[in-house]
Amino acid sequence: MFITEQNRQVWLDFYDAAIKFRDMQPWTWMQETDLFGVQDPITGETGYCCIMGEAGVHLSMAVYMGASGLNSFFNLLESETEQDARINGIKQQCLMVSFEDRDMISPENMKRIKELGLKFKGRRQWIQAQEYQPGRLPWHITDAQAQYLTLVLQQAMEMATRFKDDPDVLGDEDNMLLRTATQVDGQWQWKDMYQPASDWEEEPMVTTDPDLVARAKATLETAKGAILFAVSYMMQPVQDAPDQQPYFPQIALWIDYESGMIISSLLISPGDDFQGWFFDSLHDLLGAIPMQIVVPNEMTCDMIESICEALDIELILAPEEPIFEEIYQLIDKMSDHNN
């Protein structure tokens, strides 16, 4: 995690590229929607680059990894409610290089800076590198991620220069510029490609266990009426071990439509069997398949959309439902109580 004889040059190269990118200030002429891809020449995975800071608030570059990462960016950008914006912010999947005040630098990043003998001074001059995983606190990056980010920063500076002269270089809504590399005489040689939208559009919905569906259809009747169901994040992170990335637990709630009373709840940690619990709820709690399920946010929709489709349940997205606002306030109080 920290500096050794083996990784010292990796990190010096990273900070050199980050300093040059910071001093270039490409956010003064680029917007966060001016996206382009950089393929990792080692793994083949594509990171989609977003340069932020046009408003002068958060100077950074985020690299959204793969189709799922890019989808997390689009979800955040297209959030229609405050609750969705908060959830989609937590669900980001990217590597980020940001330029911060000294007091915003994490202990891990500060330790690395000191071990390299680097010195920064002034507002938004300190360099922070972090990994964002859905539902988790930002975490320090690995040596391999630092190597990749070095290449991305170098390509981002080249693309920012080209974009300044020709904004059309990044493509359009149907095709996005993708930088790829091959090695020639020990050096990376980069070229342009244009990736069609079909390669980076929204991922398919989560699949449902067919055995759980068959059992529910064989043993449960459909009940008239609607029930409310909500999933949200608890804002108090949990860390299972000192070397593990902390996560935000999710809380899932069944709520009676008429009274607004919580019928049942589940605290969800990474790796928990959410689908198994959901189907158990149909059998043991509701005793039926509801005709309609009303949900408050896109995350809840995504989690149960395939189940509802398999069981012919009408799924209704209703963020304006007053009961949901009361539920959010209750969840916030629960999070504050645990702080």
QUISUL-V162957 format. One record per backbone hydrogen bond with DSSP energy under -0.5 kcal/mol. NH is the residue of the N-H (numbers start at 0). CO is the residue of the C=O. E is the energy in kcal/mol with one decimal. If there is no record, write none. Layout:
NH,CO,E
NH,CO,E
//
This chain:
7,3,-1.4
10,6,-1.9
11,7,-2.2
12,8,-2.5
13,9,-1.8
14,10,-2.6
15,11,-2.2
16,12,-2.2
17,13,-2.5
18,14,-2.6
19,15,-1.9
20,16,-2.3
21,17,-2.8
22,18,-2.6
23,19,-1.5
24,20,-1.3
25,20,-0.5
27,24,-1.8
28,25,-1.8
29,25,-1.3
33,30,-1.9
34,32,-1.8
35,48,-0.9
36,176,-3.1
37,46,-2.6
38,178,-2.8
39,44,-3.5
40,38,-0.6
43,39,-2.6
46,37,-2.1
47,63,-2.9
48,35,-3.5
48,46,-0.6
49,61,-2.6
51,49,-0.6
51,59,-2.7
55,52,-2.0
58,56,-0.5
59,51,-2.2
59,57,-0.7
60,96,-2.4
61,49,-2.6
62,94,-3.2
63,47,-2.9
63,61,-0.6
64,62,-0.6
64,92,-0.9
65,45,-3.2
65,63,-0.5
68,64,-1.5
69,65,-2.4
70,66,-2.4
71,67,-1.6
72,68,-1.4
73,69,-2.2
74,70,-2.5
75,71,-1.7
76,72,-2.6
77,73,-2.3
78,75,-1.0
84,80,-2.3
85,81,-2.0
86,82,-2.5
87,83,-3.2
88,84,-1.7
89,85,-1.7
90,86,-1.5
91,88,-1.0
93,131,-1.6
94,62,-2.1
95,129,-3.0
96,60,-2.4
97,95,-0.5
97,127,-2.7
98,58,-2.4
99,97,-0.6
99,125,-2.9
103,100,-1.9
104,101,-1.6
109,105,-2.6
110,106,-2.4
111,107,-1.9
112,108,-2.2
113,109,-2.3
114,110,-2.4
115,111,-1.6
116,113,-1.1
117,112,-2.1
124,99,-0.8
124,121,-1.0
125,99,-2.2
127,97,-2.6
129,95,-2.4
130,138,-3.2
131,93,-3.5
132,130,-0.5
134,89,-2.0
135,89,-0.6
135,132,-2.1
136,245,-2.1
138,130,-2.1
140,128,-0.5
145,141,-2.1
146,142,-2.3
147,143,-2.1
148,144,-2.8
149,145,-2.0
150,146,-1.5
151,147,-2.4
152,148,-3.0
153,149,-2.0
154,150,-2.5
155,151,-3.0
156,152,-2.0
157,153,-1.6
158,154,-2.8
159,155,-2.6
160,156,-1.9
161,157,-2.2
162,158,-3.0
163,159,-1.7
164,160,-0.9
165,161,-2.2
168,165,-2.1
169,166,-0.9
170,167,-1.7
171,174,-2.3
175,194,-2.4
176,169,-2.0
177,192,-3.2
178,36,-2.7
179,177,-0.5
179,190,-2.1
181,188,-1.9
183,181,-0.5
183,186,-3.4
186,183,-1.6
188,181,-3.5
189,187,-0.6
190,179,-2.3
192,177,-1.8
194,175,-3.2
194,192,-0.5
196,173,-2.3
198,195,-2.1
199,196,-1.8
200,196,-0.7
205,301,-0.5
212,208,-1.8
213,209,-2.6
214,210,-2.2
215,211,-2.0
216,212,-2.5
217,213,-1.9
218,214,-1.6
219,215,-2.1
222,288,-2.4
226,291,-1.5
227,254,-2.2
228,293,-2.6
229,252,-2.2
231,250,-1.9
233,248,-3.1
236,234,-0.7
237,246,-3.2
243,240,-2.1
246,237,-2.8
247,134,-3.5
248,235,-0.5
248,246,-0.7
249,267,-2.4
250,231,-2.9
251,265,-2.9
252,229,-2.8
253,263,-2.5
254,227,-2.7
255,260,-2.8
259,255,-1.9
262,253,-2.8
262,260,-0.5
263,253,-1.2
265,251,-2.0
267,249,-3.8
267,265,-0.6
268,266,-0.5
271,268,-2.2
273,271,-1.5
276,272,-1.9
277,273,-2.6
278,274,-2.6
279,275,-2.2
280,276,-2.1
281,277,-1.6
282,278,-1.8
283,279,-3.5
284,279,-0.5
284,280,-1.7
285,280,-2.7
286,280,-0.5
286,281,-1.2
287,281,-1.0
288,220,-3.0
289,287,-0.7
290,222,-1.7
290,224,-0.8
291,224,-1.4
292,313,-2.5
293,226,-2.5
294,315,-3.1
300,296,-1.8
301,297,-2.8
302,298,-1.9
303,299,-1.6
304,300,-1.8
307,303,-2.7
308,304,-2.3
309,305,-2.1
310,306,-1.9
311,308,-0.8
312,307,-2.7
313,290,-2.5
314,312,-0.6
315,292,-2.8
315,313,-0.6
316,314,-0.5
317,294,-3.1
317,315,-0.7
320,317,-1.8
323,320,-1.1
324,320,-0.9
325,321,-1.5
326,322,-2.0
327,323,-2.7
328,324,-2.0
329,325,-2.0
330,326,-2.6
331,327,-2.5
332,328,-2.0
333,329,-2.3
334,330,-2.3
335,331,-2.6
336,332,-2.3
337,333,-1.3
338,334,-0.7
338,335,-0.8
//
